[in-house]
Amino acid sequence: MTTSLQGIEDAQTLAQAIVDTIHEPLLVLDAQFRVLAASRSFYAIFQVDPEQTMGRPLYSLGDGQWNIPALRVLLETIIPERASMDGFEVEHDFPGLGQRTMLLNARKVIYERSTITTILLAFTDITARRLIEREKEELLERTEDLLAQQQTLLQEMQHRVANSLQIIASILMIKARAVSSEETRQHLRDAHQRVMSVAEVQAQLHASGGVDKIEVGGYLTKLCGDLAKSMVGDDQPIHLEVIADDGKIGSDKAVSIGLIVTELMINAVKYAFPAAKADARVLITFSSAGDAWTLTVADNGIGRAADLSPRKNGGMGTVIVEALVKQLGATMEVRSSGGLTVSITHLPTSQAPEAA
């Protein structure tokens, strides 16, 4: 008998030592939810004494601070049916601690040789975790609001820019009709065409929804198609074709590429076909591999006579194209063989040839 009692006491001592070793608050309850054992961390965190805890019903501890409806549901409804529950979340205002979010894990222990039932109840304070999650959600919401505001402002700015460009283009056309000098009139018409090309680029970017990456194939096809309608007349039919892969570029680079294509098309229409040609053709191709890309505009016109070199009457197109190519960090090559071919190549910094 003495040996049996000693064994029970040893088992209780071992059980209490195990409970005390656990860092998280832990309670051992009987079938009536009275406290049989509690970990040291439970006493420390919830600021209660063993004398006020041991043998007392859980719901009466600390002037009823554990009489929580959600906890009652866990112990009185869920545990009897399921025997265990992990990750049961409870929010409560604890005296001395304030509002806390606790994650409860419960286990019902049934002994084979006894009708006694005990319940293990562990607590994990996840208040800080939930606070961080809420702050992240609020930050995400604020970021989305700011992005929406930015998009609205961008659309408004694009709308105003488009209106301003239309006004400038109209003024240029009025001036072109009013002047008596044919040379001045031609300069004004060229300026008008460039302004309209900028407006077209802006329209294409606006149609893309303001995304940072533009799909080049569709962008150039629409751009060149619209430009052809305004630049190519029935008296001088020119077939225009765009061949491009599915590469994408940043919207800032798309503006420069669109303007380059416009200038080269103006050059081809004005100079490549001085006489009507049945099979007159301008081909625009774009290919890319990662950050590297090549843009080519080729015609089957008279060739070198349509070069971009400055002419007696101007050379603004040359200046514009060269400036845009430099801005893109690209190189330009002009070839004359069965027409004029202008190739513009951009290589990543690691692949770009070193300056001589």
Contacts in CASP RR format, 6 or more apart in sequence:
PFRMAT RR
TARGET T0000
AUTHOR 0000-0000-0000
METHOD contacts of the structure
MODEL  1
MTTSLQGIEDAQTLAQAIVDTIHEPLLVLDAQFRVLAASRSFYAIFQVDP
EQTMGRPLYSLGDGQWNIPALRVLLETIIPERASMDGFEVEHDFPGLGQR
TMLLNARKVIYERSTITTILLAFTDITARRLIEREKEELLERTEDLLAQQ
QTLLQEMQHRVANSLQIIASILMIKARAVSSEETRQHLRDAHQRVMSVAE
VQAQLHASGGVDKIEVGGYLTKLCGDLAKSMVGDDQPIHLEVIADDGKIG
SDKAVSIGLIVTELMINAVKYAFPAAKADARVLITFSSAGDAWTLTVADN
GIGRAADLSPRKNGGMGTVIVEALVKQLGATMEVRSSGGLTVSITHLPTS
QAPEAA
15 28 0 8 1.000
15 37 0 8 1.000
16 37 0 8 1.000
19 26 0 8 1.000
19 28 0 8 1.000
19 37 0 8 1.000
19 38 0 8 1.000
19 39 0 8 1.000
20 39 0 8 1.000
20 40 0 8 1.000
22 39 0 8 1.000
22 41 0 8 1.000
22 122 0 8 1.000
23 41 0 8 1.000
24 39 0 8 1.000
24 41 0 8 1.000
24 122 0 8 1.000
24 123 0 8 1.000
24 124 0 8 1.000
25 38 0 8 1.000
25 39 0 8 1.000
25 41 0 8 1.000
25 42 0 8 1.000
25 45 0 8 1.000
25 46 0 8 1.000
25 122 0 8 1.000
25 123 0 8 1.000
26 38 0 8 1.000
26 39 0 8 1.000
26 41 0 8 1.000
26 42 0 8 1.000
26 120 0 8 1.000
26 121 0 8 1.000
26 122 0 8 1.000
26 123 0 8 1.000
27 35 0 8 1.000
27 37 0 8 1.000
27 38 0 8 1.000
27 39 0 8 1.000
27 42 0 8 1.000
27 58 0 8 1.000
27 120 0 8 1.000
27 121 0 8 1.000
27 122 0 8 1.000
28 35 0 8 1.000
28 36 0 8 1.000
28 37 0 8 1.000
28 38 0 8 1.000
28 118 0 8 1.000
28 119 0 8 1.000
28 120 0 8 1.000
28 121 0 8 1.000
29 35 0 8 1.000
29 36 0 8 1.000
29 58 0 8 1.000
29 75 0 8 1.000
29 118 0 8 1.000
29 119 0 8 1.000
29 120 0 8 1.000
29 121 0 8 1.000
30 36 0 8 1.000
30 116 0 8 1.000
30 117 0 8 1.000
30 118 0 8 1.000
30 119 0 8 1.000
31 116 0 8 1.000
31 117 0 8 1.000
31 118 0 8 1.000
31 119 0 8 1.000
32 57 0 8 1.000
33 57 0 8 1.000
33 58 0 8 1.000
33 59 0 8 1.000
33 75 0 8 1.000
33 119 0 8 1.000
34 55 0 8 1.000
34 56 0 8 1.000
34 57 0 8 1.000
34 58 0 8 1.000
35 53 0 8 1.000
35 54 0 8 1.000
35 55 0 8 1.000
35 56 0 8 1.000
35 57 0 8 1.000
35 58 0 8 1.000
35 61 0 8 1.000
36 54 0 8 1.000
36 55 0 8 1.000
36 118 0 8 1.000
37 54 0 8 1.000
38 50 0 8 1.000
38 53 0 8 1.000
38 54 0 8 1.000
42 48 0 8 1.000
42 53 0 8 1.000
42 123 0 8 1.000
43 49 0 8 1.000
43 50 0 8 1.000
43 53 0 8 1.000
45 97 0 8 1.000
45 125 0 8 1.000
46 65 0 8 1.000
46 94 0 8 1.000
46 97 0 8 1.000
47 95 0 8 1.000
47 96 0 8 1.000
47 97 0 8 1.000
48 61 0 8 1.000
48 62 0 8 1.000
52 61 0 8 1.000
52 62 0 8 1.000
53 61 0 8 1.000
58 66 0 8 1.000
58 71 0 8 1.000
58 75 0 8 1.000
58 121 0 8 1.000
59 66 0 8 1.000
59 67 0 8 1.000
59 72 0 8 1.000
60 66 0 8 1.000
60 67 0 8 1.000
62 95 0 8 1.000
63 95 0 8 1.000
65 92 0 8 1.000
65 94 0 8 1.000
65 95 0 8 1.000
68 90 0 8 1.000
68 92 0 8 1.000
70 88 0 8 1.000
70 90 0 8 1.000
70 91 0 8 1.000
70 92 0 8 1.000
71 90 0 8 1.000
71 104 0 8 1.000
74 85 0 8 1.000
74 88 0 8 1.000
74 90 0 8 1.000
74 104 0 8 1.000
74 106 0 8 1.000
75 106 0 8 1.000
75 119 0 8 1.000
75 121 0 8 1.000
78 85 0 8 1.000
78 88 0 8 1.000
78 106 0 8 1.000
79 85 0 8 1.000
79 106 0 8 1.000
79 108 0 8 1.000
79 119 0 8 1.000
80 108 0 8 1.000
83 107 0 8 1.000
83 108 0 8 1.000
84 106 0 8 1.000
84 107 0 8 1.000
84 108 0 8 1.000
85 104 0 8 1.000
85 105 0 8 1.000
85 106 0 8 1.000
86 105 0 8 1.000
87 103 0 8 1.000
87 104 0 8 1.000
87 105 0 8 1.000
88 103 0 8 1.000
88 104 0 8 1.000
88 105 0 8 1.000
88 106 0 8 1.000
89 101 0 8 1.000
89 102 0 8 1.000
89 103 0 8 1.000
89 104 0 8 1.000
89 126 0 8 1.000
90 101 0 8 1.000
90 102 0 8 1.000
90 103 0 8 1.000
90 104 0 8 1.000
91 99 0 8 1.000
91 100 0 8 1.000
91 101 0 8 1.000
91 102 0 8 1.000
92 99 0 8 1.000
92 100 0 8 1.000
92 102 0 8 1.000
93 99 0 8 1.000
93 100 0 8 1.000
94 100 0 8 1.000
99 127 0 8 1.000
100 125 0 8 1.000
100 127 0 8 1.000
101 125 0 8 1.000
101 126 0 8 1.000
101 127 0 8 1.000
101 130 0 8 1.000
102 123 0 8 1.000
102 124 0 8 1.000
102 125 0 8 1.000
102 126 0 8 1.000
103 123 0 8 1.000
103 124 0 8 1.000
103 125 0 8 1.000
103 126 0 8 1.000
104 121 0 8 1.000
104 122 0 8 1.000
104 123 0 8 1.000
104 124 0 8 1.000
105 121 0 8 1.000
105 122 0 8 1.000
105 124 0 8 1.000
106 119 0 8 1.000
106 120 0 8 1.000
106 121 0 8 1.000
106 122 0 8 1.000
107 119 0 8 1.000
107 120 0 8 1.000
108 117 0 8 1.000
108 118 0 8 1.000
108 119 0 8 1.000
109 117 0 8 1.000
109 118 0 8 1.000
109 119 0 8 1.000
109 120 0 8 1.000
110 117 0 8 1.000
111 117 0 8 1.000
151 210 0 8 1.000
154 210 0 8 1.000
155 206 0 8 1.000
158 202 0 8 1.000
158 205 0 8 1.000
158 206 0 8 1.000
161 202 0 8 1.000
162 199 0 8 1.000
162 202 0 8 1.000
162 203 0 8 1.000
162 206 0 8 1.000
165 195 0 8 1.000
165 196 0 8 1.000
165 198 0 8 1.000
165 199 0 8 1.000
165 202 0 8 1.000
166 199 0 8 1.000
168 195 0 8 1.000
169 192 0 8 1.000
169 195 0 8 1.000
169 196 0 8 1.000
169 199 0 8 1.000
172 188 0 8 1.000
172 189 0 8 1.000
172 191 0 8 1.000
172 192 0 8 1.000
172 195 0 8 1.000
173 188 0 8 1.000
173 189 0 8 1.000
173 192 0 8 1.000
175 188 0 8 1.000
176 185 0 8 1.000
176 188 0 8 1.000
176 189 0 8 1.000
176 192 0 8 1.000
177 185 0 8 1.000
179 185 0 8 1.000
179 188 0 8 1.000
183 313 0 8 1.000
186 313 0 8 1.000
187 314 0 8 1.000
190 266 0 8 1.000
190 316 0 8 1.000
193 230 0 8 1.000
193 231 0 8 1.000
193 262 0 8 1.000
193 266 0 8 1.000
194 262 0 8 1.000
194 263 0 8 1.000
194 266 0 8 1.000
194 320 0 8 1.000
196 230 0 8 1.000
197 227 0 8 1.000
197 258 0 8 1.000
197 259 0 8 1.000
197 262 0 8 1.000
197 263 0 8 1.000
197 266 0 8 1.000
198 259 0 8 1.000
200 223 0 8 1.000
200 226 0 8 1.000
200 227 0 8 1.000
200 262 0 8 1.000
201 223 0 8 1.000
201 254 0 8 1.000
201 255 0 8 1.000
201 258 0 8 1.000
201 259 0 8 1.000
201 262 0 8 1.000
204 214 0 8 1.000
204 219 0 8 1.000
204 222 0 8 1.000
204 223 0 8 1.000
204 254 0 8 1.000
205 214 0 8 1.000
205 251 0 8 1.000
205 254 0 8 1.000
205 255 0 8 1.000
207 222 0 8 1.000
208 214 0 8 1.000
208 215 0 8 1.000
208 219 0 8 1.000
208 251 0 8 1.000
210 251 0 8 1.000
211 251 0 8 1.000
212 250 0 8 1.000
212 251 0 8 1.000
213 248 0 8 1.000
213 249 0 8 1.000
213 250 0 8 1.000
213 251 0 8 1.000
214 248 0 8 1.000
214 249 0 8 1.000
214 250 0 8 1.000
214 251 0 8 1.000
214 254 0 8 1.000
215 246 0 8 1.000
215 247 0 8 1.000
215 248 0 8 1.000
216 244 0 8 1.000
216 245 0 8 1.000
216 247 0 8 1.000
216 248 0 8 1.000
216 249 0 8 1.000
216 254 0 8 1.000
216 257 0 8 1.000
216 286 0 8 1.000
216 288 0 8 1.000
216 293 0 8 1.000
217 242 0 8 1.000
217 244 0 8 1.000
217 245 0 8 1.000
217 246 0 8 1.000
217 247 0 8 1.000
217 286 0 8 1.000
218 242 0 8 1.000
218 244 0 8 1.000
219 254 0 8 1.000
219 258 0 8 1.000
220 242 0 8 1.000
220 244 0 8 1.000
220 257 0 8 1.000
220 258 0 8 1.000
220 261 0 8 1.000
220 284 0 8 1.000
220 286 0 8 1.000
221 242 0 8 1.000
221 244 0 8 1.000
223 258 0 8 1.000
223 261 0 8 1.000
223 262 0 8 1.000
224 240 0 8 1.000
224 242 0 8 1.000
224 261 0 8 1.000
224 265 0 8 1.000
224 284 0 8 1.000
225 240 0 8 1.000
227 262 0 8 1.000
227 265 0 8 1.000
228 238 0 8 1.000
228 240 0 8 1.000
228 265 0 8 1.000
231 265 0 8 1.000
231 266 0 8 1.000
231 269 0 8 1.000
232 238 0 8 1.000
232 240 0 8 1.000
232 269 0 8 1.000
235 276 0 8 1.000
236 269 0 8 1.000
236 273 0 8 1.000
236 276 0 8 1.000
236 280 0 8 1.000
237 276 0 8 1.000
237 280 0 8 1.000
238 268 0 8 1.000
238 269 0 8 1.000
238 273 0 8 1.000
238 280 0 8 1.000
238 281 0 8 1.000
238 282 0 8 1.000
239 279 0 8 1.000
239 280 0 8 1.000
239 281 0 8 1.000
239 282 0 8 1.000
240 265 0 8 1.000
240 281 0 8 1.000
240 282 0 8 1.000
240 284 0 8 1.000
241 281 0 8 1.000
241 282 0 8 1.000
241 283 0 8 1.000
241 284 0 8 1.000
242 283 0 8 1.000
242 284 0 8 1.000
242 285 0 8 1.000
242 286 0 8 1.000
243 283 0 8 1.000
243 284 0 8 1.000
243 285 0 8 1.000
243 286 0 8 1.000
244 284 0 8 1.000
244 285 0 8 1.000
244 286 0 8 1.000
244 287 0 8 1.000
245 286 0 8 1.000
245 287 0 8 1.000
245 288 0 8 1.000
247 286 0 8 1.000
247 288 0 8 1.000
247 293 0 8 1.000
248 288 0 8 1.000
249 257 0 8 1.000
249 288 0 8 1.000
249 293 0 8 1.000
253 328 0 8 1.000
256 324 0 8 1.000
256 327 0 8 1.000
256 328 0 8 1.000
257 286 0 8 1.000
257 295 0 8 1.000
257 328 0 8 1.000
259 320 0 8 1.000
259 324 0 8 1.000
260 295 0 8 1.000
260 321 0 8 1.000
260 324 0 8 1.000
260 325 0 8 1.000
260 344 0 8 1.000
261 284 0 8 1.000
261 295 0 8 1.000
261 297 0 8 1.000
263 317 0 8 1.000
263 320 0 8 1.000
263 321 0 8 1.000
263 324 0 8 1.000
264 297 0 8 1.000
264 321 0 8 1.000
264 342 0 8 1.000
265 282 0 8 1.000
265 297 0 8 1.000
266 317 0 8 1.000
267 306 0 8 1.000
267 308 0 8 1.000
267 317 0 8 1.000
268 282 0 8 1.000
268 297 0 8 1.000
268 299 0 8 1.000
268 301 0 8 1.000
268 306 0 8 1.000
268 340 0 8 1.000
269 282 0 8 1.000
271 302 0 8 1.000
271 305 0 8 1.000
271 306 0 8 1.000
272 280 0 8 1.000
272 282 0 8 1.000
272 299 0 8 1.000
272 300 0 8 1.000
272 301 0 8 1.000
272 302 0 8 1.000
272 303 0 8 1.000
272 306 0 8 1.000
272 339 0 8 1.000
272 340 0 8 1.000
273 280 0 8 1.000
273 299 0 8 1.000
273 301 0 8 1.000
273 302 0 8 1.000
274 302 0 8 1.000
274 305 0 8 1.000
277 300 0 8 1.000
277 301 0 8 1.000
279 300 0 8 1.000
280 299 0 8 1.000
280 300 0 8 1.000
280 301 0 8 1.000
281 299 0 8 1.000
281 300 0 8 1.000
282 297 0 8 1.000
282 298 0 8 1.000
282 299 0 8 1.000
283 296 0 8 1.000
283 297 0 8 1.000
283 298 0 8 1.000
283 299 0 8 1.000
284 295 0 8 1.000
284 296 0 8 1.000
284 297 0 8 1.000
285 294 0 8 1.000
285 295 0 8 1.000
285 296 0 8 1.000
285 298 0 8 1.000
286 293 0 8 1.000
286 294 0 8 1.000
286 295 0 8 1.000
286 296 0 8 1.000
287 293 0 8 1.000
287 294 0 8 1.000
288 294 0 8 1.000
290 348 0 8 1.000
291 346 0 8 1.000
291 348 0 8 1.000
292 345 0 8 1.000
292 346 0 8 1.000
292 347 0 8 1.000
292 348 0 8 1.000
292 351 0 8 1.000
293 345 0 8 1.000
293 346 0 8 1.000
294 343 0 8 1.000
294 344 0 8 1.000
294 345 0 8 1.000
294 346 0 8 1.000
295 343 0 8 1.000
295 344 0 8 1.000
295 345 0 8 1.000
296 341 0 8 1.000
296 342 0 8 1.000
296 343 0 8 1.000
296 344 0 8 1.000
297 341 0 8 1.000
297 342 0 8 1.000
298 339 0 8 1.000
298 340 0 8 1.000
298 341 0 8 1.000
298 342 0 8 1.000
299 306 0 8 1.000
299 339 0 8 1.000
299 340 0 8 1.000
299 341 0 8 1.000
300 338 0 8 1.000
300 339 0 8 1.000
301 338 0 8 1.000
301 339 0 8 1.000
301 340 0 8 1.000
302 339 0 8 1.000
303 336 0 8 1.000
303 338 0 8 1.000
303 339 0 8 1.000
303 340 0 8 1.000
304 336 0 8 1.000
304 340 0 8 1.000
306 339 0 8 1.000
306 340 0 8 1.000
307 334 0 8 1.000
307 336 0 8 1.000
307 340 0 8 1.000
308 315 0 8 1.000
308 317 0 8 1.000
308 318 0 8 1.000
308 321 0 8 1.000
308 334 0 8 1.000
308 342 0 8 1.000
309 318 0 8 1.000
310 318 0 8 1.000
310 319 0 8 1.000
321 332 0 8 1.000
321 342 0 8 1.000
322 332 0 8 1.000
325 331 0 8 1.000
325 332 0 8 1.000
325 344 0 8 1.000
328 344 0 8 1.000
328 346 0 8 1.000
329 346 0 8 1.000
330 344 0 8 1.000
330 345 0 8 1.000
330 346 0 8 1.000
331 344 0 8 1.000
331 345 0 8 1.000
331 346 0 8 1.000
332 342 0 8 1.000
332 343 0 8 1.000
332 344 0 8 1.000
333 342 0 8 1.000
333 343 0 8 1.000
333 344 0 8 1.000
333 345 0 8 1.000
334 340 0 8 1.000
334 341 0 8 1.000
334 342 0 8 1.000
335 341 0 8 1.000
335 342 0 8 1.000
335 343 0 8 1.000
347 353 0 8 1.000
END
